Amino acid sequence: MKKTARVCLLLAAILLLFASCTPYDLHRTATEGSVTCCTANFFGNGAFVLTIDWDGDPDHTVIRIPDTCGGQKITGIGGFTGTGVPTPALLTVNGKQDFVRDESAETIRLTIEFGKNIEDIRHLFAEGAVPVTRNGETVNLQPVFYMVAYEENETYYTENGYVYEKEDGRLVDGIGYWNGTVE
C-alpha cells in the first residue's frame, strides 16, 4: 500500500512539473527573414517573436513579422519560456544588441507590421540607442515602434501606430511606442 501511495505521489509531482512548464524554451529557435522566434516543443505548437532584426539603415524602417517561423504559426510578440519566465521581444541591429545610453539620441520610427496569427503581445522594445552610420558619420538613433496590424487579425487592431484589443478597445502596453513627434 505504501509503495502505491509513493508511486501516485511521484506521478502527481511529475504531472505538476509538466503543467507548470510552458511549451517554449530558449533552445528551440528558428529564424525567418528578420525575425527570430522561440518555437514550441512537443507539448505545444506555434512560435513567438524573440528578436526583430533591423539592418541599421535609416532608409529601411519597415519590418514585417512573417506569419510563420520554423514551420509554425507566429502567435505572439514576446512570450513565456521554461516555467513561465516572461521573455520580451527585443530589437537587434545586424544580429547584435549593441545599444548605448544617450539621452540626446535622435528618435527613429520603425514600422512593425504583423499579420493575422498574432494573439498575444507581451513586450517589444529597444534597450537603448543604436549607433549607426549616416552620411559618413556615426550617430545614435533611439528606435521607437509604429505598429500596424493587418485587418485579418482577430485579436488586435492598430490606430496611429498604437495596438488595441478588439474585444474591449484597451491599449496594449509594454511596447516602446512612437509618440507622433518624428517622421
KELO-832520 format. One record per residue (C-alpha): x, y, z; residue in three letters. Coordinates in steps of 0.2 Angstrom, whole numbers. Layout:
// KELO-832520
+-------+-------+-------+------+
:    xx :    yy :    zz : resn :
+-------+-------+-------+------+
:     X :     Y :     Z :  ALA :
...
+-------+-------+-------+------+
// end
This chain:
// KELO-832520
+-------+-------+-------+------+
:    xx :    yy :    zz : resn :
+-------+-------+-------+------+
:     0 :     0 :     0 :  MET :
:    14 :    12 :     5 :  LYS :
:    23 :     8 :   -12 :  LYS :
:     7 :    13 :   -22 :  THR :
:     5 :    29 :   -12 :  ALA :
:    23 :    34 :   -16 :  ARG :
:    21 :    30 :   -35 :  VAL :
:     5 :    40 :   -35 :  CYS :
:    13 :    54 :   -26 :  LEU :
:    28 :    54 :   -38 :  LEU :
:    16 :    54 :   -53 :  LEU :
:     7 :    68 :   -46 :  ALA :
:    23 :    78 :   -44 :  ALA :
:    28 :    74 :   -62 :  ILE :
:    12 :    80 :   -69 :  LEU :
:    13 :    96 :   -58 :  LEU :
:    30 :    99 :   -65 :  LEU :
:    24 :    97 :   -83 :  PHE :
:     9 :   108 :   -80 :  ALA :
:    19 :   122 :   -73 :  SER :
:    31 :   122 :   -89 :  CYS :
:    27 :   132 :  -105 :  THR :
:    29 :   123 :  -121 :  PRO :
:    43 :   135 :  -126 :  TYR :
:    62 :   135 :  -121 :  ASP :
:    75 :   147 :  -127 :  LEU :
:    85 :   132 :  -135 :  HIS :
:    72 :   130 :  -149 :  ARG :
:    73 :   144 :  -160 :  THR :
:    71 :   147 :  -179 :  ALA :
:    74 :   162 :  -190 :  THR :
:    63 :   169 :  -204 :  GLU :
:    68 :   184 :  -213 :  GLY :
:    72 :   197 :  -200 :  SER :
:    63 :   188 :  -186 :  VAL :
:    70 :   175 :  -173 :  THR :
:    57 :   165 :  -165 :  CYS :
:    55 :   153 :  -150 :  CYS :
:    46 :   138 :  -157 :  THR :
:    36 :   126 :  -146 :  ALA :
:    42 :   109 :  -141 :  ASN :
:    32 :    93 :  -141 :  PHE :
:    20 :   100 :  -128 :  PHE :
:    13 :   113 :  -139 :  GLY :
:    13 :   122 :  -156 :  ASN :
:    16 :   139 :  -163 :  GLY :
:    30 :   151 :  -160 :  ALA :
:    33 :   169 :  -153 :  PHE :
:    45 :   183 :  -158 :  VAL :
:    61 :   184 :  -148 :  LEU :
:    70 :   197 :  -159 :  THR :
:    66 :   208 :  -173 :  ILE :
:    82 :   212 :  -183 :  ASP :
:    84 :   229 :  -191 :  TRP :
:    98 :   232 :  -203 :  ASP :
:   103 :   249 :  -196 :  GLY :
:    99 :   258 :  -212 :  ASP :
:    88 :   274 :  -208 :  PRO :
:    81 :   272 :  -225 :  ASP :
:    74 :   254 :  -221 :  HIS :
:    61 :   257 :  -207 :  THR :
:    48 :   245 :  -211 :  VAL :
:    49 :   227 :  -204 :  ILE :
:    36 :   214 :  -207 :  ARG :
:    34 :   200 :  -195 :  ILE :
:    30 :   184 :  -205 :  PRO :
:    15 :   173 :  -202 :  ASP :
:    26 :   158 :  -199 :  THR :
:    43 :   154 :  -192 :  CYS :
:    52 :   137 :  -192 :  GLY :
:    36 :   129 :  -200 :  GLY :
:    25 :   135 :  -185 :  GLN :
:    12 :   150 :  -184 :  LYS :
:    19 :   165 :  -175 :  ILE :
:     6 :   168 :  -162 :  THR :
:    15 :   181 :  -151 :  GLY :
:    27 :   195 :  -149 :  ILE :
:    36 :   191 :  -134 :  GLY :
:    30 :   176 :  -123 :  GLY :
:    34 :   165 :  -109 :  PHE :
:    48 :   152 :  -108 :  THR :
:    53 :   137 :   -97 :  GLY :
:    42 :   138 :   -81 :  THR :
:    34 :   154 :   -86 :  GLY :
:    48 :   166 :   -87 :  VAL :
:    42 :   182 :   -96 :  PRO :
:    53 :   184 :  -112 :  THR :
:    51 :   201 :  -121 :  PRO :
:    54 :   203 :  -140 :  ALA :
:    69 :   214 :  -142 :  LEU :
:    76 :   224 :  -157 :  LEU :
:    93 :   219 :  -163 :  THR :
:   103 :   228 :  -176 :  VAL :
:   113 :   217 :  -188 :  ASN :
:   110 :   202 :  -176 :  GLY :
:   118 :   212 :  -161 :  LYS :
:   112 :   221 :  -146 :  GLN :
:   125 :   234 :  -146 :  ASP :
:   114 :   248 :  -138 :  PHE :
:   121 :   264 :  -129 :  VAL :
:   113 :   275 :  -117 :  ARG :
:   111 :   293 :  -125 :  ASP :
:    98 :   305 :  -119 :  GLU :
:   102 :   316 :  -134 :  SER :
:   100 :   302 :  -147 :  ALA :
:    88 :   306 :  -162 :  GLU :
:    72 :   296 :  -162 :  THR :
:    69 :   284 :  -177 :  ILE :
:    52 :   277 :  -180 :  ARG :
:    52 :   258 :  -185 :  LEU :
:    36 :   252 :  -193 :  THR :
:    32 :   234 :  -187 :  ILE :
:    19 :   226 :  -197 :  GLU :
:    11 :   210 :  -190 :  PHE :
:    -2 :   198 :  -198 :  GLY :
:   -17 :   188 :  -193 :  LYS :
:    -9 :   175 :  -182 :  ASN :
:    -4 :   186 :  -168 :  ILE :
:   -14 :   183 :  -152 :  GLU :
:    -3 :   189 :  -138 :  ASP :
:     9 :   204 :  -137 :  ILE :
:    19 :   204 :  -121 :  ARG :
:    33 :   217 :  -123 :  HIS :
:    43 :   225 :  -138 :  LEU :
:    57 :   237 :  -135 :  PHE :
:    74 :   243 :  -139 :  ALA :
:    86 :   243 :  -125 :  GLU :
:    94 :   260 :  -129 :  GLY :
:   100 :   270 :  -144 :  ALA :
:   109 :   262 :  -159 :  VAL :
:   125 :   268 :  -166 :  PRO :
:   123 :   269 :  -185 :  VAL :
:   132 :   277 :  -199 :  THR :
:   123 :   290 :  -208 :  ARG :
:   131 :   301 :  -222 :  ASN :
:   149 :   295 :  -216 :  GLY :
:   146 :   299 :  -198 :  GLU :
:   141 :   289 :  -183 :  THR :
:   125 :   295 :  -174 :  VAL :
:   115 :   287 :  -161 :  ASN :
:    97 :   283 :  -165 :  LEU :
:    83 :   279 :  -152 :  GLN :
:    71 :   266 :  -161 :  PRO :
:    53 :   268 :  -157 :  VAL :
:    39 :   257 :  -164 :  PHE :
:    24 :   262 :  -175 :  TYR :
:    13 :   246 :  -175 :  MET :
:     2 :   240 :  -190 :  VAL :
:    -9 :   225 :  -188 :  ALA :
:   -17 :   218 :  -203 :  TYR :
:   -36 :   218 :  -204 :  GLU :
:   -37 :   199 :  -204 :  GLU :
:   -30 :   199 :  -186 :  ASN :
:   -45 :   194 :  -174 :  GLU :
:   -37 :   200 :  -158 :  THR :
:   -29 :   217 :  -161 :  TYR :
:   -31 :   232 :  -172 :  TYR :
:   -20 :   247 :  -173 :  THR :
:   -23 :   266 :  -174 :  GLU :
:   -10 :   279 :  -176 :  ASN :
:     4 :   266 :  -173 :  GLY :
:    -4 :   260 :  -156 :  TYR :
:   -11 :   242 :  -153 :  VAL :
:   -28 :   240 :  -146 :  TYR :
:   -38 :   224 :  -141 :  GLU :
:   -53 :   221 :  -152 :  LYS :
:   -63 :   214 :  -138 :  GLU :
:   -63 :   229 :  -126 :  ASP :
:   -53 :   243 :  -135 :  GLY :
:   -39 :   243 :  -122 :  ARG :
:   -22 :   249 :  -127 :  LEU :
:    -9 :   236 :  -126 :  VAL :
:     6 :   242 :  -115 :  ASP :
:    23 :   235 :  -115 :  GLY :
:    28 :   242 :  -132 :  ILE :
:    41 :   256 :  -135 :  GLY :
:    28 :   266 :  -145 :  TYR :
:    31 :   281 :  -156 :  TRP :
:    24 :   296 :  -149 :  ASN :
:    20 :   305 :  -165 :  GLY :
:    34 :   318 :  -165 :  THR :
:    46 :   311 :  -178 :  VAL :
:    43 :   306 :  -196 :  GLU :
+-------+-------+-------+------+
// end
